[in-house]
Amino acid sequence: MTIRKASQTEARAIAELHVAGWKQTYQGIFPENVLAALDVKERETWWRHILERPRTLTDVVISEYGEVVGVVSGGPLRDTSIAGYDGELYAIYLAPEVQGMGLGRKLFLSMARQLYEHHFSSMVIWLARKNSARYFYEKFGPVEVARTINQYGVEDAAYGYNLKDLLDRDKKDKGW
């Protein structure tokens, strides 16, 4: 598998991964009508817009068969009410067949490194509190910096990371 910068031609495949990821991950968390209304074409348009943003970083994981099986995206913090943070991890999605292979960790740390290299000092990620993936993010030692109820009545939490500390910790854990 290869990780590389996403291109506009991959917006459809990313959108399909996004919609499938939401339907799988948020079953029983978000209202059924919200999940049923997810539209690949609408998400494709959204991802095309994301891929055009100059300060947004988006990478894809390409399988040995040339298929998009993962995506990670990040950039400037969108919620400016969170003081002391400047970057944000917007999304990580992995196809079910590549989950549990260490790609989530690789994508998470890769985005942290890229944000740091682009002069961001910190990163926030928003997630539903009932999302079991939160345990994955908690392994990296975040600080909970905000909590809110979103427009669908789901409780969300924002986890914050100091990028230098996060990357130093990873480097130390790997014995570099």
C-alpha positions in Angstrom: 0.0 0.0 0.0 1.1 3.5 -0.8 0.3 6.8 1.0 0.4 9.9 -1.2 -1.2 13.3 -1.7 -4.8 13.0 -2.9 -5.8 14.3 -6.3 -9.0 15.8 -7.6 -9.6 12.6 -9.7 -9.9 10.7 -6.4 -12.7 12.8 -5.0 -15.4 10.3 -5.9 -13.5 7.4 -4.3 -12.8 9.5 -1.2 -16.5 10.4 -1.0 -17.5 6.7 -1.3 -15.1 5.9 1.6 -16.5 8.8 3.6 -20.1 7.8 3.3 -19.4 4.1 3.9 -17.3 5.0 6.9 -20.0 7.2 8.4 -22.7 4.5 7.9 -20.6 1.9 9.6 -19.1 3.9 12.4 -22.1 6.0 13.4 -24.8 3.3 13.2 -26.7 3.7 16.5 -24.9 7.0 17.3 -26.4 9.4 14.7 -30.1 9.3 13.8 -31.0 6.8 11.1 -32.4 9.5 8.8 -29.1 11.4 8.9 -27.1 8.3 7.9 -29.7 7.4 5.2 -29.5 10.9 3.7 -25.7 10.7 3.2 -25.1 11.2 -0.5 -21.9 10.2 -2.4 -22.4 12.8 -5.1 -22.9 15.6 -2.4 -19.8 14.3 -0.6 -17.8 14.2 -3.8 -18.6 17.9 -4.4 -17.5 18.6 -0.8 -14.3 16.7 -1.2 -13.5 18.5 -4.5 -13.8 21.7 -2.6 -11.5 20.4 0.3 -8.9 19.3 -2.2 -8.8 22.8 -3.7 -8.0 24.5 -0.4 -4.4 25.7 -0.4 -3.7 25.1 3.3 -5.6 21.8 3.6 -3.5 18.6 3.5 -5.2 15.4 2.2 -3.5 12.1 1.6 -4.9 8.8 0.4 -3.9 5.2 0.9 -3.8 3.3 -2.3 -4.1 -0.5 -2.3 -2.0 -2.8 -4.4 -4.9 -2.9 -6.8 -4.9 0.9 -7.2 -8.0 1.5 -5.1 -8.4 4.3 -2.5 -8.7 2.4 0.8 -7.9 5.2 3.2 -7.9 9.0 3.5 -6.6 11.5 6.0 -7.2 15.3 5.9 -6.2 18.2 8.0 -5.4 21.9 8.0 -6.2 25.1 9.9 -8.5 24.9 12.9 -12.0 25.6 11.9 -13.4 26.4 15.4 -11.6 29.5 16.4 -13.3 29.5 19.8 -10.8 26.8 20.9 -8.0 28.9 22.3 -4.4 27.7 22.1 -4.8 25.4 19.0 -4.1 26.2 15.4 -4.4 23.0 13.4 -7.1 20.3 13.0 -7.3 16.7 11.9 -10.5 16.8 9.9 -10.9 13.2 9.0 -9.5 9.7 8.9 -11.4 7.0 7.0 -10.2 3.5 6.3 -12.0 0.8 4.3 -13.0 -2.2 6.5 -10.6 -4.6 4.8 -7.5 -2.5 5.8 -8.6 -1.6 9.4 -6.5 -3.2 12.2 -3.3 -3.1 10.1 -1.7 0.0 11.8 -2.8 2.4 9.0 -4.8 4.6 11.3 -1.8 5.2 13.5 0.4 5.8 10.5 -2.1 8.3 9.0 -2.7 10.1 12.3 1.0 10.6 12.9 1.7 11.4 9.3 -0.9 14.2 9.4 0.5 15.5 12.7 4.0 15.6 11.1 2.7 17.4 8.0 0.9 20.0 10.1 4.0 20.5 12.2 6.1 20.9 9.0 3.5 23.5 7.8 4.2 25.5 11.0 1.2 24.4 13.0 2.0 23.9 16.6 -1.1 22.0 17.7 -4.0 19.9 16.5 -7.6 19.3 17.5 -9.8 16.4 16.4 -13.6 16.4 16.9 -15.4 13.1 17.4 -18.6 11.7 18.7 -18.2 10.7 22.4 -19.9 7.4 21.7 -17.6 6.6 18.8 -15.4 3.7 19.9 -12.6 5.2 17.8 -12.1 7.7 20.6 -10.1 5.1 22.4 -7.6 5.1 19.5 -7.1 8.9 19.8 -6.9 8.7 23.6 -3.8 6.4 23.3 -1.9 9.5 22.1 -2.5 11.4 25.3 -4.8 14.3 24.3 -6.4 17.0 26.4 -10.1 17.3 26.0 -10.5 21.0 25.0 -14.2 21.2 24.3 -17.5 19.3 24.4 -20.7 20.2 22.7 -24.0 18.7 21.5 -24.1 18.9 17.6 -27.0 19.7 15.4 -28.1 16.0 15.4 -28.2 15.8 19.2 -25.0 13.8 19.5 -22.4 14.7 22.1 -19.0 15.6 20.5 -15.7 16.1 22.1 -12.6 17.9 20.8 -9.2 16.4 21.7 -6.2 18.6 21.5 -2.5 17.7 21.0 0.7 19.6 21.1 2.3 18.5 17.8 6.0 18.6 19.0 5.2 16.6 22.1 3.1 14.1 20.1 5.9 13.6 17.5 8.7 13.5 20.2 6.7 10.8 22.1 6.3 8.8 18.9 10.0 9.1 18.1 10.8 8.0 21.6 8.4 5.1 21.5 10.0 3.9 18.3 13.5 4.1 19.8 14.9 6.5 17.2 
